[in-house]
């Protein structure tokens, strides 16, 4: 399974914030640190906020921070949220499925079970388990 860059960046954001839970981070600051597009990272952070993983504040001293303790955030749940619009294979996409094998396919149920096992394994860990330590520690 390959995760999208959107999910990759989302996990990076969360791991970084978990390493300094009391600090507010800006999209520009994290984009600079990660050497990625600020606009793309802002979209990722917006999605994380909409899902309830981040709290955002505008104005001076604003930015984003974890909305709840890292120990309460399950990795599989984050990935399932960020990958929600990305079908593992075409036949999982519903209305856009054009696979001619769909009516008799014997692979789909196995792929669905593998995807569920992947997320379940990741849900055995929390963001706290993957928090990025602060520099110099």
N, C-alpha and C positions, 0 to 999 in steps of 0.2 A: 504494500500500500504506500502510496506517495501522498504526502500532505501538500496542500497548496502553499504558496509563499505567504498568502494572507494568514493562514493558520500558523505558519512558522513564525512570522513577525508577531502575531498575537501571543504566542507562547513566550517569545523573547521579552516582550513588554511585561507580561505577568511575572516572569522569573526575575527580571530586573527590579520591578517594584516590590516583589516579595523580599528581596535582599535589603531593602530600606523602606519598611512599611510606613514609617512616619513622614516620609518625604513626598511632595507633589512633583510630578514629572510633566514636562511639556512634550508635545509631539515633536516640536523642532529640536529640543534637546536630545530626545531618544533617537530621532532620525539621524542626527549628527553622530551620536555615539555608535549606532549600528551601521552607519554609512548606507542608508537607504533613503528613498524618496519621502520627504516630509508629508506630501499629500497622501501618499499610499498609507503611511503610518497613521495619519490622522483618521483615515477611514477605518483602519483596524481598531484604533482606540475608541472610535465612535461606536463600532459594533460591540466591543467589549463593555462599554458603558450601557448600551441599550440592553445587553444581556444581564446586566446587574453585577458584572465583575469589577467595574471601575466606577468611582464617583468623580465627577468633574466639577471644577470651580473656575469661573471666569474672573478676569481682572488681575490686579497686582497680587502676587503670591498665589495665583491660580495654577491650574494644571490638573493632573489626574492622579489618583491614588487608588489602592485596592479598596473595594467597597466592603469587604469582610476579611477576616483573618485568612492567611494563606492555607492554614491547616483545614479550612472548610471548603476549599476549592479543589474539586476532583479533576484530574487531568483529562480523563475520558469525556467528562461533561463539557469541558472547554472545547475540546476537539470536535465533539458532536455538534456543538453550537456553531463553531466557525466553519465547519465543513457541511453545514445543513443543506446548502444549495449545490453541493458537488456530489453527483451520483458516482458511486464506485465503478459501475459499468453502465452502459447505455440502458439496459433493461430496468435499472433501478430509477430511471428518470421519469417514469410515468408517462405523461402526455407526449413526450418527444421520443419515445422508444420506437425505433424503426427496425429493430433486430428481427429478422425472419425466423430465428430459432426460438423465440419466446414461447410459442404455444407448446413446444415439446422439450424445452431446455431442462436439463437435469443438473446444471451448474449453478443456477441462480440461488437455490436454497443453500447450497454449500458456501457460496460467497457471502450471503447474508449472515450465516452462522459465523463465518470467519471474521466479518466486520464486527459483529456483536462481541466476539471473544476479544478482539483487538481493543475495543473500547472498555470492556470489562477489566482487562488486564491493566489498562491505563488508569481506570478508576480505583485500582488498589493503591494508587499513589496520589498524594496531594501536591499542590503547588509548594507547600512548605518543604517537601522532600527535594524539590528542584530549585529552591531559591538561590539566586546568584549571590554569592558572598560579596560584601563590599570590598573594594580594593584596600590592600594593606592589612587585611585581617588574616 
